[in-house]
Amino acid sequence: MIRFAIVGTNWITRQFVEAAHQTGKMQLTAIYSRTLEQALAFAKTCPAEHLFISLEQMAACAEIDAVYIASPNALHCEQALLFMRHHKHVICEKPLASTLQEAERMIACAADHQVVLFEAFKTAALPGFQVIQQFLPQLGRLRKALFNYCQYSSRYPRYLNGEHPNTFDPRWSNGSIMDIGYYCLASALALWGEPQRVQAQATLLESGVDAHGSVIMHYGDFDVTLLHSKVSDSYIPSEIQGEAGSLVIEKLSEVQRVTLNPRGGAAQDLTPAQHSNTMRYEAEQFAGLVAGRQVAHPGLALTRSTARLLTEIRRQTGVVFPADAENRSS
């Protein structure tokens, strides 16, 4: 049984705890929060033996094997390094790091201390995503793909009212491409690897983060367009087009439905059965890697590629984080 701790007490943490327990391979042992009151409140529904308001004390605890990090993006690198240096395995919410340089430091630290570092990108672990991979050859020669995730943020009205929610604050390495746009980018990279070149544009808010944007990934005679937004809703699915047909994907991040449309033939629903808590599959993967002590696992290649492209997209669109300056000076 993997004894794990959590950093962050928000809704996504609760969902991960439930998913981890459902695997039967992980047990919540410790909770970190900035205040004891918040830790106690979380423990009412997700009980844990240890509560911490000090990350250093939690890292030193011998009764913790692994840590799930769901803090703001800007804190991921520093916190992951702390735990890995104390020989804890780490599963960190996406995006793993603010920059490519941070991601490389984290991967190197995991290798040095022989612990598993795993980016919690759930989409690639889903049964529906495996169906996409399985049926891609039936599309023939690929020509176009559109990966779309646009969702009006519940925090946007707060930003418009003059507040500074984390999701629209560059100090926390946030914005549209680093949040929901990540799903589009990482999904494309998981399917086709890095493109020959990438073109990106975005509309920036006064705070300095991107409100929405688009990316074109060029793969020679095949291109992938990514649409992402935190200030508007979209109701159209994603699609992969080939000369022999297309795959239509509803809600790409969770692959809620997959439909094959063969050219000249009838549509086929390929949607597989999938657990209602879609974080279950990433929890299973992480537990398997820890059990097998697979430090140099294949997922790190996707993590590197995603960090590299996120950094390049931000360079092209002018989104700058404090971590960029810190990395240049280090």
C-alpha positions in Angstrom: 0.0 0.0 0.0 1.4 3.4 -1.0 1.1 5.9 1.8 0.5 9.3 0.2 0.2 12.9 1.2 -1.5 15.8 -0.5 -0.5 19.4 -1.0 -3.6 21.5 -1.7 -7.1 21.0 -0.4 -9.3 22.0 -3.3 -11.9 20.0 -5.3 -9.4 18.4 -7.6 -7.4 17.1 -4.6 -10.6 15.5 -3.2 -11.3 13.9 -6.6 -7.8 12.5 -6.7 -8.0 11.1 -3.2 -11.2 9.3 -4.1 -9.6 7.9 -7.3 -6.4 6.8 -5.4 -8.5 4.9 -2.8 -10.5 3.3 -5.6 -7.3 1.7 -7.0 -6.9 -0.2 -3.7 -3.2 0.5 -3.9 -3.0 3.9 -2.2 -4.0 5.3 1.2 -4.1 8.9 2.2 -1.8 9.4 5.2 -1.1 13.1 5.4 -2.6 16.5 4.5 -0.8 19.8 4.0 -2.5 23.1 4.0 -1.4 26.6 4.8 -3.7 26.7 7.9 -4.6 23.9 10.4 -8.2 24.9 10.0 -8.2 24.1 6.3 -6.4 20.8 6.9 -9.0 19.9 9.5 -11.9 20.8 7.3 -10.5 18.6 4.5 -9.9 15.7 6.9 -13.6 15.6 7.8 -14.4 13.9 4.5 -10.9 12.6 3.7 -9.4 11.4 7.0 -5.6 11.3 7.4 -3.4 10.4 10.3 -1.1 13.4 9.9 -1.9 17.1 9.3 0.9 19.5 8.4 1.2 23.3 8.0 5.0 22.9 7.3 6.1 21.4 3.9 9.6 20.7 5.4 8.1 18.7 8.3 5.9 16.7 5.9 8.8 16.0 3.6 10.8 14.6 6.6 7.9 12.3 7.7 9.0 8.7 7.4 5.4 7.5 7.1 4.9 9.0 3.7 5.9 7.2 0.5 4.5 9.6 -2.1 3.0 13.1 -2.5 0.3 14.4 -4.7 0.9 18.1 -5.5 -2.1 20.3 -6.5 -0.7 23.7 -5.6 -0.5 26.7 -8.0 1.6 26.0 -11.0 4.4 28.4 -9.9 5.0 26.3 -6.8 5.2 22.9 -8.4 9.0 22.8 -9.1 10.1 24.0 -5.6 7.7 21.7 -3.8 8.4 18.6 -6.0 12.2 19.1 -5.5 11.8 19.3 -1.8 9.9 16.0 -1.6 12.0 14.1 -4.1 15.2 15.1 -2.1 13.5 13.5 0.8 13.0 10.3 -1.3 9.3 10.7 -1.8 7.7 9.8 -5.1 5.7 12.7 -6.7 2.6 12.9 -8.8 2.2 16.6 -9.7 -0.8 18.2 -11.3 -0.4 19.5 -14.9 1.4 21.4 -16.0 4.4 19.9 -14.2 6.4 23.1 -14.3 6.4 26.8 -15.3 9.2 26.4 -17.8 11.1 23.7 -19.7 14.1 24.4 -17.5 12.1 23.7 -14.4 10.8 20.5 -15.8 14.4 19.4 -16.6 15.5 20.1 -13.1 12.6 18.1 -11.7 13.3 15.1 -14.0 17.0 15.2 -13.1 16.2 15.3 -9.4 13.9 12.3 -9.7 16.7 10.3 -11.4 19.3 11.4 -8.8 17.1 10.2 -5.9 15.6 7.3 -7.7 12.0 8.3 -7.2 9.1 8.4 -9.6 8.1 11.8 -10.9 4.7 11.7 -12.8 2.7 14.5 -14.4 -1.0 14.1 -13.7 -2.2 14.3 -17.3 -5.3 12.1 -17.1 -6.4 12.2 -20.8 -3.7 10.0 -22.2 -4.5 7.3 -19.6 -8.2 7.1 -20.4 -9.7 4.1 -22.2 -11.3 6.5 -24.7 -7.9 7.9 -25.6 -6.6 4.4 -26.3 -9.5 3.9 -28.6 -8.4 7.0 -30.5 -4.9 5.6 -30.9 -6.3 2.2 -32.0 -8.5 3.6 -34.7 -6.2 6.3 -36.1 -4.9 4.0 -38.9 -8.5 3.6 -40.2 -8.5 7.3 -41.1 -5.9 6.8 -43.8 -3.5 9.6 -44.5 -4.0 12.3 -41.9 -4.7 15.8 -43.1 -6.3 17.9 -40.4 -7.1 17.8 -36.7 -8.9 20.3 -34.5 -8.5 20.0 -30.7 -10.9 22.4 -28.9 -11.3 23.3 -25.3 -12.9 26.6 -24.5 -14.7 27.1 -21.2 -15.7 30.4 -19.5 -14.0 30.4 -16.2 -16.1 30.8 -13.1 -13.3 33.1 -11.8 -13.4 35.5 -14.8 -16.1 37.7 -13.3 -13.9 38.1 -10.2 -11.1 39.3 -12.4 -13.4 41.7 -14.2 -14.4 43.1 -10.8 -10.8 44.0 -10.0 -9.8 41.0 -8.0 -6.7 38.8 -8.7 -7.7 35.2 -8.8 -4.8 32.8 -9.4 -6.1 31.5 -12.7 -5.5 35.0 -14.3 -2.3 35.9 -12.4 1.1 35.4 -14.1 2.7 35.2 -10.6 1.2 31.7 -10.4 2.3 30.7 -13.9 -1.3 30.5 -15.1 -3.5 31.5 -18.0 -5.4 29.7 -20.8 -2.7 27.7 -22.5 -1.3 26.6 -19.1 -4.7 25.5 -17.9 -7.3 24.0 -20.3 -5.2 24.6 -23.4 -2.7 22.1 -21.9 -5.2 19.3 -22.6 -5.2 20.1 -26.3 -1.5 20.4 -26.6 -0.5 17.4 -24.6 -3.1 15.2 -26.3 -1.7 16.2 -29.7 1.9 15.5 -28.5 0.8 12.1 -27.1 -0.6 11.1 -30.5 1.9 12.5 -32.9 5.0 13.7 -31.0 6.6 17.1 -31.5 5.7 19.0 -34.7 8.2 20.4 -37.3 7.1 23.9 -36.3 4.5 25.7 -34.3 2.7 29.0 -34.7 0.8 30.5 -31.8 -1.3 33.6 -31.1 -3.2 34.8 -28.1 -5.1 37.7 -26.6 -3.6 38.8 -23.3 -5.4 40.3 -20.4 -4.0 43.4 -18.6 -2.7 41.1 -16.0 -0.3 39.6 -18.6 -1.8 36.1 -19.0 -3.6 34.8 -22.1 -7.4 34.9 -22.0 -7.7 32.8 -25.1 -5.6 31.7 -28.1 -4.9 29.3 -30.9 -2.0 27.2 -32.0 -1.1 25.5 -35.3 1.2 22.5 -35.1 2.7 21.6 -38.5 3.6 18.0 -39.2 4.5 18.3 -42.9 1.4 17.6 -44.9 -0.7 17.3 -41.8 -1.5 20.1 -39.3 -3.2 20.3 -35.9 -5.1 23.4 -34.8 -5.6 24.0 -31.0 -8.3 26.3 -29.8 -8.3 27.3 -26.1 -10.2 29.9 -24.1 -11.0 30.8 -20.5 -13.3 33.7 -21.4 -15.8 32.0 -23.8 -17.7 28.7 -24.1 -17.6 26.3 -27.0 -20.0 23.4 -27.8 -18.2 21.9 -30.7 -16.3 18.6 -30.4 -12.7 17.9 -31.4 -12.0 16.0 -34.7 -9.2 14.2 -36.5 -9.6 14.1 -40.3 -8.0 11.6 -42.7 -8.5 10.8 -46.3 -10.5 7.7 -45.3 -12.6 9.2 -42.6 -12.7 11.1 -39.3 -12.8 10.6 -35.6 -15.0 13.0 -33.6 -14.2 13.4 -29.9 -16.5 15.0 -27.4 -14.9 16.8 -24.4 -11.3 16.0 -25.3 -10.0 16.2 -21.7 -12.2 13.3 -20.6 -12.9 11.7 -24.0 -16.5 11.4 -23.2 -17.5 10.0 -26.6 -15.6 8.8 -29.7 -17.3 8.5 -33.1 -15.7 7.0 -36.3 -17.1 8.5 -39.5 -15.6 6.4 -42.4 -15.8 8.2 -45.7 -18.9 7.0 -47.5 -20.0 4.8 -44.6 -22.2 4.9 -41.5 -21.0 6.5 -38.3 -19.8 4.1 -35.6 -19.9 4.9 -31.8 -16.5 3.6 -30.4 -17.0 5.0 -26.9 -15.7 2.5 -24.3 -16.9 2.0 -20.8 -15.1 4.5 -18.5 -15.0 5.0 -14.8 -17.0 8.1 -13.6 -13.9 9.4 -11.8 -11.6 9.9 -14.7 -8.6 10.5 -12.4 -8.8 6.8 -11.5 -6.6 5.8 -14.5 -3.7 8.2 -13.8 -3.8 7.0 -10.1 -3.5 3.4 -11.4 -0.6 4.4 -13.6 1.3 6.2 -10.9 0.8 3.3 -8.4 2.1 0.9 -11.0 5.2 3.0 -11.6 5.9 3.3 -7.9 5.4 -0.4 -7.3 7.8 -1.2 -10.1 10.2 1.7 -9.2 10.1 2.8 -12.8 12.0 6.0 -12.4 12.8 6.4 -16.2 9.2 5.8 -17.4 8.0 6.7 -20.9 5.7 9.5 -19.6 8.7 11.7 -19.0 9.2 12.1 -22.8 5.7 13.6 -23.1 6.3 15.8 -20.1 9.5 17.2 -21.7 7.8 17.8 -25.0 4.8 19.5 -23.4 7.0 21.8 -21.3 9.1 22.7 -24.3 6.1 23.6 -26.4 4.3 25.5 -23.6 7.5 27.5 -23.2 7.7 28.2 -26.9 4.0 29.1 -27.2 4.3 31.6 -24.4 7.4 33.1 -26.1 5.5 33.6 -29.3 2.4 35.1 -27.5 4.3 37.3 -25.0 3.1 35.6 -21.8 5.9 36.0 -19.2 6.1 34.5 -15.8 8.5 35.3 -12.9 10.0 31.9 -13.4 11.3 32.9 -16.8 13.5 35.6 -15.2 14.5 33.3 -12.4 15.6 30.6 -14.8 17.7 33.1 -16.9 19.5 34.2 -13.8 20.2 30.7 -12.4 
